[in-house]
Amino acid sequence: MAKLTQSAKAVRGRKMLAVKVKNAKYNSVSSNRWLQRQLNDPYVAEAKRLGYRSRAAFKLIQLDEKYHFLGKGKTIVDLGCAPGGWTQIAAIKNKGSGQIIGMDLLPTEPIEGAILLQQDFTNNDAPQMLKNLLHGPADVVMSDMAANTTGVQNIDHLRTLGLVEMAYEFAKEVLAIGGIFIAKVFQGGTESNLLSDMRRHFSKVSHYKPDASRQDSVEMYVVAQGFKG
């Protein structure tokens, strides 16, 4: 795997030759649009060049560029890890030290330096499975989990917010003092009661949309820094 790019944000500014997709006989209009978007996405091209599992790797790179939470020797839990882009970046930053545990409902191909579990985090026994594997308190709990979309924005937001709440409750149980919690939310941000609780347990809470998130995407990330215990 190639080294990290100097700055993930710089990738968007790279010029690419536009690729136009001809309408395939058996593809829907939406499928053709998706394919054309993929072929003309500089983050997709750079992820392929560097051997990253997905373009989502750049979202974590940019989150780390802003909040500086990855590094050698960290203990990290990656929820919703498949196909492994975030875990890859965490492993590179850990430099063979620390501990990384990832969990996803979908299978994830092995990544050196990480323990990967195929399990639904919403199952009652899933959080305990993760706790049993941890050698000690976690420095980072990060969640890129999102519920399957219905196309109805309010419903999608609420369903994903439910996953955020579960991940947050888990984070409070395993984070070390000073640890950080990061989770994907959809447009509308984080529900006020949840934000209030975060502000009681963390020194600083903010929202951030990485440049690597598609401009038309409603996703952003809630970032809670400085866990108080």
C-alpha positions in Angstrom: 0.0 0.0 0.0 1.3 3.5 -0.8 1.9 6.1 1.9 -0.7 8.6 2.9 -1.2 11.6 0.6 0.2 14.8 2.0 -3.2 16.3 2.3 -6.4 14.5 1.4 -8.2 17.8 0.7 -5.7 18.5 -2.2 -7.1 15.5 -4.1 -10.4 17.2 -5.0 -8.5 19.9 -6.8 -6.7 17.5 -9.2 -7.7 17.7 -12.8 -9.0 14.5 -14.4 -10.0 13.7 -17.9 -13.8 13.6 -17.9 -15.3 10.2 -18.6 -18.7 9.9 -20.2 -20.7 6.7 -19.8 -22.8 5.6 -22.7 -26.3 4.4 -21.7 -26.0 0.6 -21.2 -28.9 -1.5 -22.4 -29.5 -3.2 -19.1 -28.5 -0.4 -16.8 -31.0 2.0 -15.3 -30.5 5.8 -15.6 -29.6 6.0 -12.0 -27.0 3.2 -12.4 -25.4 5.0 -15.3 -25.3 8.3 -13.3 -23.6 6.4 -10.4 -21.0 4.9 -12.7 -20.2 8.2 -14.4 -19.9 9.8 -10.9 -17.5 7.1 -9.8 -15.4 7.3 -12.9 -15.0 11.1 -12.6 -14.4 11.2 -8.8 -10.8 12.1 -7.9 -11.1 10.4 -4.5 -12.1 7.1 -6.1 -9.1 7.3 -8.5 -6.7 8.2 -5.7 -8.1 5.4 -3.4 -7.5 2.9 -6.2 -4.0 4.2 -6.8 -3.0 4.0 -3.1 -4.7 0.6 -2.6 -7.3 1.9 -0.1 -10.5 -0.2 0.2 -12.8 2.8 -0.5 -12.8 6.6 -1.0 -14.1 6.8 2.6 -10.5 6.5 3.7 -10.0 10.1 2.8 -12.8 11.2 5.1 -10.9 9.8 8.1 -7.6 11.3 6.8 -9.3 14.7 6.8 -10.9 14.2 10.1 -7.5 13.4 11.6 -5.9 16.4 9.8 -8.4 18.6 11.7 -8.6 16.9 15.1 -5.3 14.9 15.3 -6.5 11.8 17.1 -4.7 9.0 15.2 -1.1 8.0 15.9 1.3 5.3 17.1 0.1 3.1 19.9 -3.6 4.1 19.8 -6.4 1.7 20.9 -9.2 2.2 18.3 -12.6 0.7 17.8 -14.0 1.1 14.3 -17.8 0.5 14.1 -19.2 -0.1 10.6 -15.7 -0.8 9.3 -16.5 -2.6 6.0 -15.0 -2.5 3.5 -12.0 -1.4 5.7 -11.0 2.1 4.5 -11.0 3.6 7.9 -9.3 0.6 9.5 -6.5 0.8 6.9 -5.7 4.4 7.7 -5.8 3.7 11.5 -3.4 0.8 11.0 -1.0 2.9 9.0 -1.0 5.6 11.7 -0.6 3.0 14.4 2.7 1.8 12.8 2.3 -1.8 14.0 1.6 -0.8 17.6 -1.6 -0.3 19.7 -4.8 -2.2 19.0 -7.5 -1.8 16.4 -10.8 -3.7 16.5 -13.4 -3.3 13.7 -16.9 -4.6 13.5 -19.4 -4.7 10.7 -22.5 -6.6 9.6 -20.8 -7.2 6.3 -17.5 -9.2 5.9 -14.2 -7.3 5.8 -11.1 -8.7 4.2 -8.2 -9.0 6.7 -6.1 -6.0 7.5 -2.7 -6.3 9.1 -2.7 -4.8 12.6 -6.5 -5.1 13.1 -9.0 -7.6 14.5 -12.1 -7.6 12.3 -15.4 -9.1 13.4 -18.4 -9.8 11.2 -21.3 -9.0 13.6 -24.3 -6.7 13.7 -23.5 -4.0 16.3 -27.2 -3.7 17.2 -27.2 -7.3 18.5 -27.3 -7.4 22.3 -24.0 -9.3 22.7 -22.0 -7.3 20.1 -20.7 -4.6 22.4 -19.6 -7.2 25.0 -17.7 -9.0 22.2 -15.7 -5.9 21.5 -15.1 -5.2 25.2 -13.8 -8.8 25.7 -11.1 -8.1 23.0 -9.9 -4.8 24.3 -6.7 -4.8 26.2 -7.6 -1.6 28.0 -9.6 1.6 27.5 -9.9 2.9 24.0 -8.4 6.1 22.8 -10.8 6.4 19.8 -14.3 5.1 19.1 -15.2 5.9 15.6 -18.4 5.0 13.8 -19.2 5.2 10.1 -22.4 3.2 10.5 -25.5 4.3 8.7 -28.9 2.6 8.4 -30.0 1.4 5.0 -31.6 4.4 3.3 -35.3 4.5 2.5 -35.2 7.7 0.4 -37.2 9.6 3.0 -34.7 12.0 4.6 -36.4 12.3 8.0 -36.6 8.6 8.4 -33.1 8.0 7.3 -31.8 10.6 9.7 -33.6 9.1 12.7 -32.6 5.5 11.9 -28.9 6.6 11.6 -29.2 8.7 14.7 -30.3 5.5 16.5 -27.0 3.9 15.6 -25.1 7.0 16.7 -26.8 6.8 20.1 -25.8 3.1 20.5 -22.3 3.8 19.5 -22.1 6.7 21.9 -23.3 4.7 24.8 -20.7 2.1 24.0 -18.0 4.8 23.7 -18.8 6.1 27.2 -18.2 2.6 28.6 -14.8 2.0 26.9 -13.1 5.3 26.3 -10.1 6.4 28.2 -10.0 9.8 29.9 -9.3 12.3 27.1 -10.6 10.0 24.4 -12.5 10.9 21.3 -15.8 9.8 19.8 -16.6 10.3 16.1 -19.8 9.3 14.3 -21.6 9.8 11.1 -24.9 11.7 11.2 -27.2 12.9 8.4 -28.4 16.3 7.7 -30.1 17.7 10.7 -27.0 17.0 12.8 -27.2 15.4 16.2 -30.4 15.5 18.3 -30.3 18.2 21.0 -30.7 15.8 24.0 -27.8 13.7 22.7 -25.7 16.7 22.1 -26.4 18.0 25.7 -25.2 14.6 27.1 -22.1 14.7 25.0 -21.2 18.1 26.2 -21.5 16.9 29.8 -19.1 14.0 29.2 -16.7 15.6 26.7 -14.7 18.8 26.7 -15.7 19.9 23.2 -18.3 18.7 20.7 -18.6 19.9 17.1 -19.8 18.9 13.7 -17.6 18.6 10.6 -18.1 17.7 7.0 -14.9 16.4 5.3 -14.1 17.7 1.9 -14.1 14.0 0.8 -17.8 13.8 1.5 -19.6 14.3 -1.7 -20.9 17.8 -2.1 -24.5 16.5 -2.6 -24.3 14.2 0.4 -26.3 15.0 3.6 -23.7 13.2 5.8 -21.5 14.9 8.3 -19.7 13.8 11.5 -20.2 14.6 15.1 -16.8 14.9 16.9 -16.7 14.7 20.7 -13.2 15.4 22.1 -11.7 15.1 25.6 -13.8 12.4 27.3 -14.2 13.3 31.0 -15.0 9.8 32.2 
